[in-house]
Amino acid sequence: MEFSGVTVLCVGDVMLDRFIEGDVERISPEAPVPVIRVRRSRVALGGAGNVAANIAALGGRAVLVGVIGEDEAGRALRGEIATHPRIVPALVESALRPTITKTRFVASRQQIVRTDEESSLALQPEEEAALIAAIAAAIGEARAVVLSDYGKGVLSRAVLAGAIDGARARGISVFVDPKGEDFSRYRGAAAITPNLKELAAAARLPVGDDAAVVLAARRVMEAAGGAAILATRSEKGMMLVEPSGAIHSVPAHAREVFDVSGAGDTVIATLALAQAAGYALAQAMRIANAAAAVVVSKVGTATVSIEELRHEIDTAEADDSARAASLRPLPEVLALVARWKRQGLRVGFTNGCFDILHAGHVALLTAARAQCDRLIVALNDDASVGRLKGPMRPVNPLAARAAVIAALRPVDCVVAFAEDTPLALIREILPDILFKGGDYRVETVVGADVVMAAGGRVVICETLPGHSTTATIARIQERPRSVAGD
C-alpha cells in the first residue's frame, strides 16, 4: 500500500480546531458547571483542512482550497498548514468573514463543551470567483477531488459545478462528504459518504437495518445522478452501494472509542487516496474502515499515519485468518465466503489430500495466495483419500492434516469433502480463482467449467520437481528399519 505521489484536491469548509485540555477538579460556585484546570492548548486543521491533513499523514499530497478570514485565527491556520509539508495551501482570504474556529474543552479525554466562531454571511461573488479560479488552477495536478461540505457556505452550486465539471473533464473521481438533504447538488460525483442520520434525512426513509440502508442509498443515488453511496454506520461499520447494484459491507473494527471528531474526514480522505492509487472502490472502503478504527481511538481532530494504517490492516487480517483457518463446516465456509465477496475480496480455492506436507505443497499454496485475497484449501476426507491412494492412506488423519494446513500463512480457511472430487464443493463456494498444481490443462481441472461460467478463472501453478507424498513415503519405507525408527 503506497500513496506517495498521489495528489488530491480538497475543497470545502476550512476550519481551525482549538483544543483546551485539562482536569476537572470541582464544580464552579458561580453556576453548576465544571471548572477545568487548563494543562495545555493546541490547534489542528479542521473540516476540509483535516481531510488534507489525513491525506498528508498517509503519504499523499493535498492541495487545500477554502476561505479563511484576515484574522489571528487565519494566521494560526496557515501556521498549522506550514507544519504539514505535503499540504499546498490555495486559500482565499476574505475581509468579510472570520476564519471558522471551533474550540473544544477536553477533560479526562472527553469533550466538556465546544464553542464555534463563524459567520452566517452567504458566499459573496468575489469569494466565489476566487474559489473557482483556485480550483481551476490546481485541478490539473490532482488524481482525485474531495468536496468537504460542512454547510458553512463555501460549496455553493457554482463552486460545486466548477470542481465536478473540472474533474470529469480530466477523468478523475470526485468524493463528497455531504451536508443537507439535497444530494442532487452533488450530481456528477463518483461517491458520496453520508452517515446514517444524513442518509435518512436525504432519502426521507428509515435506515434501521441493512435492507433499509440499501433502499435509502438507492433513493439518494437517483438524486445524485448515479454516484456510489458509502454509508458510514458507526459501530456497524460501512456499507457501499454501487451504481452497478453491487453491495459491499464491512464490520467496524473492535476498538475503544474516545472521540469521533473528524472521523468522517479520515474516511473520505483515505477512500479518495486509495481509489486514486488504483484500488477498486470496495477495496478502498476496507482501507478507509481500518483508518476510521485508528482515528476514533484518539482524542480530538486527529490523523492516521501510513504505518498505523498498515498495522491496523495487518492485525485485522491476522485476526480474521486466525478465526477462519481451521477445519470449518460448509455452512460457516459459505457465510465466510459471502462476507469476503461483499468486501470486494478475490476468493481462491485449491484442493488435495495434503497427507504428508512437503515443499511442493508450500510452493503451490504460496503461489496461489499471491494471486488472491483469501485462499480456501479443501481436503479429501480419510475415506476418499483411501479410495484414491489405497488402503494404507492417509498416513495422517483429516484432523491432523487440517491442523498443519491451517497453520500455514497463505491459508485462510480449511474445509473437507467426502467425494472423490471437490466438484460439489466448488459449485457451492464458486471461487473467483481455482488453483491447481501439476501437469494439468485448464480443461481437465475438475470444476474449471463451473468457475469460468461464473466469471472466474483457472490458474495452473508450477510444481517443484522431485516432491510428492508418494515418493516421500517410498523413501521412508526403503530406509533401514533402525534408521526409519529414529
N, C-alpha and C positions, 0 to 999 in steps of 0.2 A: 504494500500500500504506500504509494508515493504521490504527494500533492505538490511538490516543488515545481515551479514553472507554470502553475495554473493561476491565471488571473481572473478574479470575479469582480464584477462591477456591483457595488452595493449602493442602492438609492433608497432614501426614506427619511424618517424622522430621527435625526441625530440628537442624542441627549448626553448630558453629563450626570453620572450617578455618583452621589456622595454617600459615604458610609461613616457614621459616627458610632464607634463601638465602645462599650464599657460594661460596668456591672451595676445591677440594681440591688441596692442595699436597704432601701426604705421607701416608704410612701410619703409623698410631699405633705407637709402640714397645711399647705395652702389650698390643696384640692386632692381628690382621691386618684392621684396619678403617680406612677413610679418615678423615682429620681435616679437618673443614670449618672454614675461617676465615670466620666469620659477617660478612656485609656489611650485611644488613638483615633485618627480620622484618615480617610483615604478617598481617592476618586477613581472612577473607572469609566470606560466608554459604555454608553447605554443605547438602547434602540438599535438603529442601523449601525451605529458605531460598535456595538457589541457583536453584531454579525461580522463586521470587518475584523474585529479583534480575534474572533474564533477562527476565521479563515487564516489569519496570520499565524496564530498559535499552532495550527495544523500544518504549517509549512507552505501554504498558498500565499498569493499576493492579492490584496484588496485595494480597489480604488473606491473611495468613500465620497458620495455626493449627498449633500443635505444643506440645510440652512442653520446658521448659528447667529447669535447676536454680537454686537460690538461691545462686549462687556467682559467683566472679570471671569465669569463662567466660561465664556467663549475662549478666552486666553488659556484657562485651565484645561479646557478640552483639547486645544491644539497642543498644549504641552504634553498631555497624556498620549496623543497620537504620535508625538515625536519619540516616545519610548517603544513604539512598535515599528521597526524599520521596514516591515513588509506592508504597511498601510500607506497608501498615497492619498493625501487629502485633496479633494476637489470641492471644497466647501464654499457656499455662497454666504457672505457676511451681510447682515441687514441691520440698519439702524432702527427698523420699525418694530422689532420684537426682541425679547431676551432669549438667550440660549436656554432651551428646555433643561431644567435641572430637577432631579429627584433626590431628595435627601432621606436616607433611611437610618433610623436609630436602632441599634442592634445590641441586645444583651443576652448572654448565655446562648449565643449562636441563633437567636430568634429575633425577628423584627418586632419592635415595640410600637413604632409609629413611623409614618412616612409623610413628608411634605413635598408638594410639587410647585415649581415656579414655571409658568408658561403663559403665552398669550393666546387669546381666542380669536385674534385678528386673522381673517382669511388671507390666503396667499395672494400677494399683490402682483400685478402684471410684470413689473420689473424683476421680482424674485422668480416668478415662473419662467420668464425668458432666460434668466441666468442659469437656472437649473437645467433647462432643456439644452442649452449650449454646452454645459458641463458634461451632460450625458453624451451628447454627440461627439465631443472631443475625446472621451475616454472609451467609448464602446468598441472601438476598433481593435483594442488590445485584449478585450475580455473573451473568455470562453464560456461564461455564464453570467446571468444577471439575477440579483436578488432584490426584490422590492419589499422593504420592511415597513409595513403600514401600521402605525400606532394611532391613526386617526387624528393626528395633530395638524393636518392640512398640507403637508409637503407634497403628498402624492395626489395632486389634482388630476382631473381627466386628461388635461393636456400633457402633464408630466408623465403620466402612465403611458399615454399613447407614444410619446417620444421614446421612452425606454423599450416598450414592447415592439413597436414597429422597427426601431433600430436593431433590436436583437434578431427579429425574424428576418430582416433583410440580410443579416450576416449568418443566418443558420444556427444561432446559438439559443439555448433554452433560457426561459425566464421562470423563476421560482418566486412565489408570493406568500408572504406571511400576512394574512388578510385582517381587515377590520371592517365591522359593519355587516349589514345584511345583504348588500347588493354585490354579488360576485360577478355580475356582468361587467363591472368596471375593469376586471382583470382579463377580459376576453383576449385570447391570443397567448396567454401564459402556458407553459408546459405543465406546471404543477402548482397546486395551492395547498397550504398546510394549516388548516383550521384545527383548533382544539374542539372538543365535543360541544362546548357551550356555543362557540362560534358557528359550528356546523349546524346545530339545531336551530339557531336563530336564522341563519341564511336559508335553510331548507324549509323552515316552518314545519318541522317534523320531529318526532321523538327520536332519541338515539340511545335507548336503553339497552339494546343487545346488538349482537353482530349484524343480524339481518336488518335491523333498523338503521344502523350506521351505513350499511351498503346502500339502502334505499335513499337515505338523505344525501349521500355522496353523489349518487347518480342524478338526483334532482338538481343540486347545485352545479354539477358538471355540465348539464344542459345550458344553464345560465352563463357559465364561464366559457362556452364555446368548445367544450371537449377537453379541458385541462384535467390531468390526473388529480385526484384528491387524496392527500395523505392526512388522515385524521389522527391526531395525537390524543391518546386516551389515558394519560397519567399512568396509574398502576396497572392498567390493562394493556399497555404497550401501544402499538401503532397498527393502523390498517390502511393499506394502499388500494385504491380502486382505480384501475387504468381505463382509458377510453376503449381499449380492445375488449373490455369486460373482465379481464383478469383481476383476481382479488388476492392480495397477499396480506398476511398479518404476522406480527411478531410480538411475543410477550415482553413485558418490561423486565429488565434485569433486576434481580433481587439486590437492592442497595438501600441503606438507611438514608432517608430523605431529610436534608436540613433546610434547603431553600430552593424554590423553583424559579426564583427571579432570573429572567433571561434564558430559561431552558429552551423556549421556542426559538430564540436567536441561534443557539447552538445547533438545534435540529436543522434549521433551514440552511445554515452555513455549511454544515457537514454534508447535507443532502446535495446541495448545489456543487460543492467542491468535488464530491465523489463522482457525480454524474459527469462533470466536466473533465474528470480524469479518466473517464472511459467505462465506469461501472454502469450496468443496467439499473433502471430506477428501483427495482425491487432490491437489488444488492445495496444500492446507495441508502435505502431505507434501513436496512440492517445495520449499516455502519453508523447512521445517524442515531439509531436507537441505542447503540453502545455508547456514543458520545453523550447522549442525554443522561444515561445512567451515571456517568462520571460527574457531570456538572451539577446534578441535583444533590450530590453528596458534599458539595462545597457551599460555603456561606456567601451570599451576595452575588452580584453580577460577576460571573467567572467564565473562564475559558478552559478548553481541553487541549493538552499538548498531543502531538502525534505519538509520543511514547506512551502516554496514558491510554490513548485510544487503542493502540496495538495491544497493550496489556489487557485491557478490558475484553477485547475480541478474543484474544488467545485464551483467557480464563474462561469465558463463556463457552467457547468451543470445546475446551478440555472438560468442563463440567458436563456438557451435552454428550460428549463421547463417552465419558465415564458411566453415564446413565444408560447410554444406548449400546455400548459394546459389550454385550453379554448375550447369552442364548435367549432369544425372545420368542414368545408365541406369535403366530401370524397376525392376530388382531392388533397387537401392540406394534408390530412392524408396519402394518398398513397405516396406522394412525401416525406413526413417526414419519413415514414417507410423505403422507399428506401434508404434515406440518412443514417438512423440509421444502416441498414443492411450493407451498404458499409463500415461503420465504424467498423464492426465486433461486433455490439451490439446485444444482445438477446432481441427480442421484445415479450412482454407478452400481453395477451388480456383477459379481462373478461367483463361480461355484466350483465345488470339487470335494474330494474325500479329505484331503489335508491330514493324512493319517500320521506320518512322521514328518514334521516340518523341516524343510531344508532351504538352502539359499535360493533355489529356483522359485519356491513359493513366495519368499520375501520379495524377490525381484518383481514377480508378477503383481503382487499387491501394491508395492511402491509405485510401479509404473501406472497402474490403474488409478490409484488415489491422486496422482499428479494431474490427471485429466478430468477429475470430477470434484464436486464439493463434499459429497458424502458417499462412502463406499459400503455396500452391503455384501457380506460373504455368506453364501448358502452352503451348508454342509450336508452331504448324504448321511442319513442316519445309519446306525450299525447294520441293520438288516440289508439295506440297499448296498452298502459297501461290500458285505459278504456276497451278495448276488453278482456284483461287478468284478470283485477282486479274488473271490474264492473263500472257502470255509475258514481259512486261517486269518482272515482280515475282518475287521480292522485290528491293528496292533493296539491302538489306543481307543477307548470307548468315546462315544459322542461328547459326553460332558467334559472329558479331558481335552479332546481336540478343540472344542468351543472355547475353553478357558485359555488355551495357548493362542488361538487366532485372535480372540478378543483383546489380548494384551498387546497386540502389535499396533504401533502408532497409525498405520494407514487405515485401520479398520474402524468403522463407525457403528456397525450393527452386525450381529450374527444370528442367522436363522437356520433351522434344519428342515429337510424334506424327506419323505419316506419313499417316494417314487424313484425309479431308476434315473429319470432325468428331471431337471427343475422347470419343465415347461409350464406346469400348472402354476408354480410359484411366480414365474416371470409374468404370466398373464395377469396375476393378481397385483403384483407390485408395479408393473410397467415402468421399468427404469429408463432414464434418459440415455444411458450408455450401458451396453452389455459388453463385458470384457471376457476374453478367452485367451489362454496361453497355449502355445504349441503350434503344430503344423496344420492348422485348420484353415479353411477358406470360409468367408463370411456366410456363404450359402449352406455350409454344413454345420454351422453352430446352432445348437438347439435354442429356439426362441428368437433367433435373429429376425425372422419374418414378422413376428409379433411386435418386437421393439421398433423395427423400421416402419411398420404400418402405422404406428402411433406417433411417428415423427422423430424417433430416437435414432441412434446409430450403433454400430457394432465395431469394436476395436480388437484386433488380434495383437497380443503383446508377445514380443520375442521371449523365448525361454533360454535359460542358461544351459549350455550343453554339459552333459555328464551328471545332471542332477535329476534324480527321480526317487520316489519312495520305494518302488520295487527293487531298484538297483541297490539302494541303501540296505534293505532287508537282506538281499542276496549276499552282500559283502559281510554283514554280521554273521550270517549262517555259515559262511566259508571260513571264518576265523577259528582257530583252535579253541576248544571249549574253555581252557584255563584263561585265555585272553578275553574271550567273549564274556566271561563272568566277572571281569574286573569292574 
